[in-house]
Amino acid sequence: HSLRNIDELCASIVRSHRETSQYRVEELQALRWKLFSREEIQTYQSKSVDEMWQHCAIRLTDAVQFVVEFAKHIPGFRMLSQNDQIALLKTGSMEVVLVRMSRFFNTENNTVFFDGKFAGTEVFKSLACGDLIAAVFDFAHGMCALKLTEQQIALFSALVLINADRPCLEDRGKVQRVQRSVELGLTHILHRDNQESLMHKLYQRMAVLRSLCSLHMEKLRWFSQRYPLTAHSLFPPLYKELFA
Ligand SMILES: CCS(=O)(=O)c1ccc(CC(=O)Nc2nc(-c3ccccc3)c(C(=O)c3ccccc3CC(C)C)s2)cc1
């Protein structure tokens, strides 16, 4: 890998992240203090479990769609077989969504961007999965503490996605080669920013992401058993394809 290749790889991943990020940091900075009123919180809390799950699943699927677009522009991702691309997205897209959402976490009032405003954990009460919600908030807190730049988040997101240890890959070797080039890109960016110490913290974050996403799958299984009709006929097809 000559330095030029690595620079080009970083540039295309950063560009793809920017073009598929759904909201820009400065855009949401302006909304940081737009909170839900007592009445609006009451409305969310009076939704039934399946209604709130469906409401969230639709928004989550929107966010996942943008991650699929991001993946398609990562050099090397498109060289992988269709099956391997799907296998990586199946396990990695939710993780990238969580990394992206963490950018907009307001650590001063513990709120996440949701439905156009900033919501505390109480807004999600009717999901009946307080442990998952608390874990997502904790993860977002941890990510904010690292104060990553958008370029670092772009490379980290690509590395989260291109993971040769994922289950059921056809050509693990090929995924390993793409993963190694993205790793080189991330270390190159961190070296340039004089922040190599972040690397092991980012690998720790990846371990937390994996446990967070298996908790999400566990809750989804619980939800689908309790509300089969909603899960099978009212959830967006992409959500079912990737998570069910
Ligand atoms: C991701 C691209 S972005 O531009 O950053 C962006 C783009 C769009 C938004 C707006 C948005 O859809 N926010 C959502 N917030 C949460 C949420 C919910 C509970 C706690 C914390 C955040 C959504 C979820 O559905 C969710 C997310 C993670 C785990 C679990 C769930 C609940 C599901 C499984 C029932 S959707 C925010 C940020």
The ligand as a Gaussian input file, in Angstrom:
#p B3LYP/6-31G(d) Opt

LIG

0 1
 C      -27.948000       7.248000      12.061000
 C      -27.782000       8.453000      11.154000
 S      -27.990000       9.956000      12.021000
 O      -27.938000      11.033000      11.089000
 O      -27.043000      10.004000      13.083000
 C      -29.575000       9.946000      12.710000
 C      -30.663000       9.857000      11.876000
 C      -31.947000       9.817000      12.400000
 C      -32.113000       9.921000      13.769000
 C      -33.500000       9.869000      14.315000
 C      -33.779000       8.431000      14.780000
 O      -34.127000       7.585000      14.012000
 N      -33.506000       8.179000      16.074000
 C      -33.656000       6.969000      16.679000
 N      -33.294000       6.801000      17.935000
 C      -33.499000       5.550000      18.386000
 C      -33.158000       5.215000      19.762000
 C      -34.035000       4.444000      20.513000
 C      -33.699000       4.153000      21.843000
 C      -32.502000       4.626000      22.401000
 C      -31.641000       5.398000      21.605000
 C      -31.960000       5.699000      20.285000
 C      -34.029000       4.672000      17.439000
 C      -34.304000       3.253000      17.571000
 O      -35.276000       2.793000      16.989000
 C      -33.370000       2.406000      18.328000
 C      -32.033000       2.715000      18.195000
 C      -31.087000       1.927000      18.859000
 C      -31.488000       0.820000      19.628000
 C      -32.840000       0.550000      19.766000
 C      -33.792000       1.327000      19.128000
 C      -35.239000       0.959000      19.354000
 C      -35.755000      -0.102000      18.372000
 C      -34.907000      -1.349000      18.295000
 C      -37.151000      -0.511000      18.822000
 S      -34.285000       5.540000      15.973000
 C      -31.034000      10.002000      14.631000
 C      -29.745000      10.035000      14.088000

